[in-house]
Amino acid sequence: MRVVGLISGTSMDGLDVGVAELEGAGSAELQLRPLGARTVPWEEALRRRLLGLLPPAATTIQEVAELDVLVGRASGLAALSAIDEFAGGSADLVVSHGQTVFHWVTDGRARGTLQLGQPAEIVEATGLPVVSDLRARDIAAGGQGAPLAGTLDVLLLRGLGLDTPVAALNLGGIANVTVVPPVGTPLAFDTGPASCLVDATVTRLTDGRQTYDIDGRRAAAGRVDEPLLRVLLDEPFFALPPPRSTGRELFTTDFVDQALSRAGHPVADDDLLATLTELTAVTVADSLVGQGVSRVYASGGGVHNPTMRAALQRRLGPVELRTSDELGLPVDAKEAYLMALVGYLTWHGVPGALPGTTGAREPHVLGRVSPAGGRVPPPPTDVRPRRLVVGR
């Protein structure tokens, strides 16, 4: 099948679109061949409105309803363009994660989640069936609904045949890791902020003229404020055992302001950015301590921040820090291909979250299918894949 994967992460910088050929449903080995991927930036007015939904801001049901349609329309056009560009104008399925605007977590447990991007608009634009709403079933079954990346990571990293634990790391707005031992149950969970606090702080400091720390230059020009870092690390989320999930509902500029107030001393702008960057490195590395990990494969926008990568490597010590490019999945497209994989599993009736990756009581088929053109899913298969091979 030719499958289009769509996702806009917590950074809200654009829509990642990837087209892949997938085969192997009903067998132990899945094969994924990337056909092409790119990021489609949100129109600036739409991005501002999406960012305006985030807590602690208030909004209206009208705004949510309008943005649901607008994100769906933009997603449909992006999918159609990618099919023409990468698949010769022909595909079988679209998988749309949508734009997360709220992830409801209380007392360490996920209670619900909301992604915008009306699938009917994507069906109308492409004429293809659409798999959407990928997280809700996992949460209903007691899981965190995140990180879904564990599905791809486990199947792919197990295929490497390594004799020591290895980890995958995604540095988006929020960071998540998947730890895959040679045998036994894997572990996947959110570690905390990756780029979201840095991005939000840069945006505020520049009155919106910049939305991220370009090449980590401002953080590199500053010094880590150790007292402030200790205050930031007091956040109870960091002490929760996995599985755990979080979002931009917690890690906001209010979170930063409260930490600055508790630190009780002025902090220069570049020092603040250096400290927030270090926070990401510390929380990711601390999450991997004790796991025996020998190697980490990183992906996501944070990979392009040399200051963040250097801080992370320093905190990881002898652990090798590599990128998902070495596994055949470009760092900026891995999540789009993840969506294609999860939707492909859903289409074939295969659970999309593996044991150990989200904390659900048992794995379930994820998402809902919006039909189109008389295409219906085949009879479900009882065979669960055990590895994923990425080909050219």
Buried (B, 14 or more C-beta within 10 A) or exposed (E): BBBBBBBBBBBBBBBBBBBBBBEBBBEEEBBBBBBBBBBBEBEEEBBEBBBEBBBEEEBEEEBBEEBBBBBBBBBBBBBBBBBEBBBEEEBBBBBBBBBBBBBBBEEBBBEBBBBBBBBBBBBBBBEBBBBBBBBBBBBBBBBBBBBBBBBBBBBBBBBEEBEEBBBBBBBBBBBBBBBBBEEEEBBBBBBBBBBBBBBBBBBEBEEEEEBBBEEBBBBBBBEBBEEBBEBBBEBEBBEBEBBBBBBBBBBBBEBBEBBBEEBEEEBEBBBBBBBBBBBBBBBBBBBBEEBEBBBBBBBBBBBBBEBBBBBBBEBBEEBEBEBBBEBBBBBBBBBBBBBBBBBBBBBBBBBBBBBBBBBBEEBBBBBBBBEBEEEEBEEBBEEEBBBBBBEE
